[in-house]
Amino acid sequence: MMQVARESGRWRILQGMSGTTRALRSDAERTVRTILEAAERVLSRNPAASMEQIAEAAGVARTTVHRRFASREALVEAMARWATRQFAEAVDAACPENAPPLVALYQATANVLRVKIDWGFTMRVMDADPEAGKVHAEIAERCERLLIRARDAGVLRADADLDWSRRVFYALLHEAATCRDGDPDALATQVVDTLLRGVGTSRGLS
């Protein structure tokens, strides 16, 4: 009985340690996210802002920022990795391989615009990050497959140039993302409508 009690007590201690570890890890992750989001806000306004200014905006001590990010460059790299993950998850959430093509196109547009608007500074500097390059290449392939599905479903013309369509789509996304105060859902509607219908009329072609 004493052995069972000791083992039971040890198990409760281990469970308590595990719960504490999870709580500490969760707190650390929240702190890191707070710093990354503050860095995005501060650097969007002033790309030359210091780590001290970022710490102040995050509401943490300067030593807390330096403890997690050895340098300003390391912080920007972490921002790029975070934004890259958010970008990929935004596309995943639209289910581009399974949802009806028009629904997936609109949802992917709205989701991606949210990330591009919220992480505007980071999106501009993340192209140099190797991981970001791989994710963008994968997203480009998924976008092409979605456009193929859209063409097969009659959403796009049968003779549509898919490479050109993708380039136009990306250009529209880029322009829409500059409307930092715009509503992503409304902007997505404009982007998709412009991609599929343009801004002219058939009379202009006669």
KADAWO-V688369 format. One record per pair of residues at least 12 apart in sequence whose ideal C-beta (glycine too) atoms are under 6 Angstrom apart, sorted by the first residue. I is the first residue (numbers start at 1). J is the second residue. D is the distance in Angstrom with one decimal. If there is no record, write none. Layout:
i = [I & I]
j = [J & J]
d = [D & D]
This chain:
i = [32 & 34 & 35 & 35 & 36 & 36 & 38 & 38 & 38 & 39 & 39 & 39 & 40 & 40 & 40 & 42 & 42 & 43 & 44 & 44 & 51 & 51 & 79 & 80 & 80 & 80 & 80 & 83 & 83 & 83 & 84 & 84 & 84 & 86 & 87 & 88 & 90 & 90 & 90 & 91 & 91 & 93 & 94 & 94 & 94 & 96 & 96 & 96 & 101 & 101 & 101 & 101 & 102 & 104 & 105 & 106 & 106 & 109 & 109 & 109 & 110 & 110 & 110 & 113 & 113 & 113 & 113 & 113 & 114 & 116 & 117 & 117 & 143 & 147 & 147 & 169 & 172 & 172 & 176]
j = [68 & 58 & 58 & 65 & 79 & 82 & 54 & 57 & 58 & 54 & 75 & 79 & 119 & 121 & 122 & 54 & 57 & 121 & 120 & 121 & 65 & 72 & 122 & 122 & 126 & 129 & 132 & 119 & 122 & 126 & 131 & 132 & 135 & 115 & 115 & 135 & 111 & 112 & 115 & 108 & 139 & 111 & 107 & 108 & 111 & 108 & 142 & 146 & 149 & 150 & 153 & 155 & 155 & 146 & 192 & 188 & 192 & 188 & 191 & 192 & 184 & 185 & 188 & 176 & 177 & 184 & 187 & 188 & 184 & 177 & 177 & 180 & 166 & 162 & 165 & 195 & 191 & 194 & 191]
d = [6.0 & 5.1 & 4.8 & 5.8 & 5.4 & 5.3 & 5.7 & 4.1 & 3.6 & 4.8 & 5.9 & 5.9 & 5.7 & 5.7 & 5.8 & 5.1 & 4.9 & 4.7 & 5.8 & 4.3 & 5.5 & 5.8 & 4.5 & 5.9 & 3.9 & 4.3 & 5.6 & 4.3 & 4.3 & 5.8 & 5.8 & 4.6 & 5.0 & 4.9 & 5.2 & 5.2 & 3.7 & 5.1 & 5.0 & 5.6 & 5.5 & 5.5 & 4.0 & 3.7 & 5.6 & 5.8 & 5.4 & 4.4 & 4.5 & 4.0 & 4.9 & 5.3 & 5.2 & 5.9 & 5.9 & 5.7 & 5.2 & 4.1 & 5.2 & 5.8 & 5.0 & 5.3 & 3.7 & 5.8 & 5.9 & 4.3 & 5.5 & 5.9 & 4.6 & 3.8 & 5.6 & 5.6 & 5.6 & 4.9 & 5.5 & 5.5 & 4.5 & 5.8 & 5.2]
